[in-house]
Amino acid sequence: MKRIMVIAGTRDSRDIIDKLLKIQAVVVATVTTSFGRELLETYSGIILHEGKLDSAGITALVQQNNVTCIVDASHPFAKAVSVNAMRSCRETGAVYLRFERENTVIVGNGAAEDGRMVIRVRSFAEAAEVAGKITGNILLTIGSKHINVFTKSIPDYKMRLFARILPDSRMVAKCEEAGLSVGHIIALQGPFSEEFNIEMLKYCHAEVLVTKESGEAGGTDRKLNAAAKLGIPVVLVERPEVAYTRKVSTVDEVLEFVKQYI
C-alpha cells in the first residue's frame, strides 16, 4: 500500500497525522528528537523515524516505505529540512506538499494602533544586535539552536538574558554550553496563554522580547499581545524565504490533496 510521509515538527503536524489516520492513510512520520517521538507514540499504526535526515536519508525512507507523497509540516525555520524534502521528491517522484500556517498579521515596523511595538529582523544575528542595544533584561523564545548568537554578541548576557525552551535535556545543554546559568533557563512545554506570557515577562523583569514568526501554532500572536500589554518591544525574526513547489495553510487542504495518493 502506498504511504504518506509526514515530516513533523509543529503542533499542527500531530493534527495532520491524526486526521490522516482517520481516513485510513498509512503514515510514515519523522521527528528529530526523543521529545517529538514521545508526542507521536500515542498514535497506533504509524511508522516512526527519529533523527535528523538529509536529502539522502529522506530518499531512503521514501524508497523503503513506498512513500508516494511527502507532507512537510516541519517548523517554519527548518529551511534545510524543506529543501532536502523537495530534493528527495524530485529524485524519487514522490509528490511534495508544504503545510504552513499563515503569518501573524503585523503591519510594518514600530508602534501600531493595537499597542504592539514590533521590530522586524531577518536573522538571529540582527535580532541579537537590536536587542542588545535595548536597556534591561531580554527574554528569548526562539528555541535553543541560536542561543550562542546572543551570548557571543551581548557582553553582559549573564545578567540580562533569559531563555524559554522546551523541557529537553539536549536543549538545556545547548543553553548551558552557550553560557547561560540554570537560573536563566526556563524549560517548559507550551502552548502558553497570553496571561502566562505576561507573567513570564514579569518574572524575568524583561524589557524586550525576542521571538520568531512561528504563526498561530507557535503562539506568536499571544506573545505579541502580552508584550503590548506590558509596553515591551518585540524583536521579531521573520521566516526564511523558501520557494516551495506546493503549499497549503489548512489541515483540510492537506487532506484533500493527500486523498489523491492513498
C-alpha positions in Angstrom: 0.0 0.0 0.0 1.2 3.5 -0.8 2.1 5.6 2.2 2.2 9.3 3.2 5.3 10.7 4.9 4.7 13.5 7.4 7.7 15.5 8.4 6.6 16.5 11.9 7.9 19.5 13.8 4.9 21.6 14.8 1.8 21.1 16.9 -0.2 21.1 13.6 1.7 18.0 12.4 0.0 16.0 15.1 -3.4 17.2 14.0 -2.5 16.2 10.4 -1.3 12.7 11.4 -4.5 12.2 13.5 -6.8 13.1 10.6 -4.8 11.1 8.0 -5.1 8.0 10.2 -8.9 8.6 10.4 -9.1 8.4 6.6 -7.2 5.1 6.7 -3.9 6.5 5.4 -0.7 4.7 6.2 1.6 7.3 7.8 5.4 7.4 8.0 6.3 10.2 10.4 9.7 11.7 11.1 10.8 13.6 14.2 14.2 14.9 15.2 14.1 14.5 19.0 13.0 11.9 21.6 10.6 14.5 22.9 9.0 14.7 19.4 8.9 10.9 19.3 7.1 10.7 22.7 4.4 13.1 21.4 3.7 10.8 18.4 4.0 7.4 20.1 0.4 7.7 21.2 -0.8 7.2 17.6 -1.0 3.5 16.9 -0.2 2.2 13.4 2.3 4.8 12.3 5.8 4.1 11.2 8.0 6.4 13.2 11.6 7.5 12.5 13.6 9.6 15.0 16.7 11.5 14.0 17.9 14.3 11.6 17.6 13.5 7.9 19.5 14.9 4.9 18.1 14.5 1.4 19.7 11.1 1.1 18.1 10.0 4.4 14.7 11.2 3.3 15.1 9.4 -0.1 16.0 6.2 1.6 12.9 6.4 3.8 10.7 7.1 0.8 12.0 4.1 -1.1 12.0 1.7 1.8 8.4 2.6 2.7 6.9 3.1 -0.7 6.0 6.7 0.1 4.0 8.4 -2.6 3.5 11.8 -1.0 5.5 13.9 1.5 3.6 16.4 3.7 6.2 18.8 5.0 4.9 20.1 8.4 8.3 21.0 9.7 8.9 24.2 11.7 8.9 27.4 9.5 12.5 28.0 10.4 13.7 24.5 9.5 14.6 25.7 6.0 17.1 22.9 5.3 14.6 20.2 6.0 12.1 21.6 3.5 14.9 22.0 0.8 16.0 18.4 1.4 12.5 17.1 1.2 11.8 18.8 -2.1 15.1 17.5 -3.5 14.2 14.0 -2.4 10.8 14.3 -4.2 12.5 15.3 -7.4 14.8 12.2 -7.2 12.1 9.7 -6.2 9.0 11.0 -8.0 7.1 11.4 -4.7 4.8 14.4 -4.5 5.7 17.3 -2.2 3.2 19.4 -0.2 4.2 22.1 2.3 1.9 22.8 5.2 2.5 26.1 6.9 0.1 28.3 8.9 -0.2 31.9 7.6 2.0 34.5 9.2 0.7 36.5 12.1 -0.7 39.7 10.7 1.6 42.6 11.6 1.6 45.8 9.7 5.0 47.4 9.2 7.6 48.1 11.9 7.4 50.0 15.1 4.4 51.0 17.2 0.9 50.1 15.9 -2.6 51.1 16.9 -3.1 48.0 19.0 -0.1 48.9 21.2 2.3 46.4 19.7 5.9 47.6 19.3 7.5 45.2 16.8 10.9 45.4 15.3 11.2 43.0 12.3 14.6 41.5 11.6 15.8 39.0 9.0 18.3 37.0 11.1 19.2 35.9 14.6 22.4 37.9 14.4 20.4 41.1 13.7 18.0 40.2 16.5 20.9 39.9 18.9 22.3 43.3 17.8 19.0 45.1 18.1 18.0 43.5 21.5 21.5 44.1 22.9 21.0 47.9 22.4 17.8 48.0 24.5 18.4 48.5 28.2 17.3 45.8 30.6 16.6 42.1 30.6 15.9 40.1 27.5 13.5 37.1 27.2 14.3 34.8 24.3 11.6 32.4 23.0 13.5 31.2 19.9 14.4 27.7 21.0 18.0 26.7 21.8 19.7 26.4 18.5 20.7 30.1 18.2 21.3 31.0 21.9 25.0 31.2 21.3 24.4 34.0 18.8 23.1 36.2 21.6 25.7 35.2 24.3 28.5 36.0 21.9 27.3 39.4 20.9 25.8 40.7 24.2 28.6 41.4 26.7 26.5 41.3 29.9 24.3 38.4 28.8 24.8 36.5 32.1 22.8 39.2 33.9 20.3 40.1 31.2 19.5 37.1 29.1 16.7 34.6 29.8 15.7 31.7 27.5 12.4 29.8 27.4 12.9 26.5 25.8 11.3 23.0 25.6 12.0 20.7 28.6 14.5 18.6 26.6 17.9 17.8 28.2 19.7 18.4 24.9 18.2 21.9 24.6 19.1 22.7 28.2 22.7 21.5 27.5 22.9 23.8 24.5 21.9 26.8 26.6 24.5 25.9 29.3 27.2 25.4 26.6 26.3 28.9 25.3 27.0 30.3 28.8 23.5 30.6 30.4 23.2 29.7 34.1 20.5 27.3 35.3 18.6 30.3 36.8 18.2 31.9 33.4 17.0 28.7 31.6 13.2 28.2 31.7 12.3 24.8 30.4 8.5 24.5 29.8 6.2 22.8 27.4 3.5 25.1 25.8 1.1 26.1 24.4 1.2 29.3 26.5 -1.7 31.7 27.0 -1.4 35.4 26.7 -1.7 35.7 30.5 1.0 33.1 31.1 3.3 35.1 28.7 2.6 38.3 30.7 3.6 36.6 33.9 6.7 35.1 32.3 7.8 38.5 31.1 7.2 39.9 34.6 9.2 37.1 36.2 12.2 37.8 34.0 11.8 41.6 34.5 12.1 41.7 30.7 12.3 44.9 28.9 12.4 43.3 25.4 11.1 40.0 24.0 12.8 38.2 21.1 10.8 35.6 19.3 10.3 34.0 15.9 7.4 34.4 13.4 6.0 30.9 14.1 2.4 31.7 13.3 -0.7 30.8 15.4 0.5 27.3 16.3 3.7 28.8 17.7 1.8 31.3 19.8 3.3 34.4 18.1 0.1 36.4 18.5 -0.2 35.6 22.2 3.4 36.7 22.8 2.9 40.0 20.9 -0.3 40.8 22.8 1.4 40.0 26.2 4.3 42.3 25.4 2.0 45.0 24.2 0.0 45.0 27.4 3.3 45.5 29.3 4.6 48.1 26.9 7.5 45.9 26.0 9.0 46.0 22.4 9.3 42.7 20.5 12.2 41.8 18.2 10.6 39.5 15.6 12.8 37.2 13.5 10.9 36.8 10.2 10.6 33.4 8.5 13.3 32.4 6.0 12.2 32.6 2.4 11.8 29.2 0.7 10.4 28.6 -2.8 8.0 25.8 -2.0 6.7 23.8 -5.0 3.2 23.4 -3.4 1.9 25.0 -0.3 -1.3 25.0 1.8 -2.2 26.6 5.1 -5.0 24.5 6.5 -5.3 20.9 7.6 -8.4 20.4 5.4 -6.4 21.4 2.3 -3.8 18.7 3.3 -6.5 16.0 3.5 -8.0 16.9 0.1 -4.6 16.8 -1.5 -3.5 13.6 0.1 -6.6 11.7 -0.8 -5.4 11.6 -4.4 -2.4 9.5 -3.4 -3.9 6.9 -1.0 
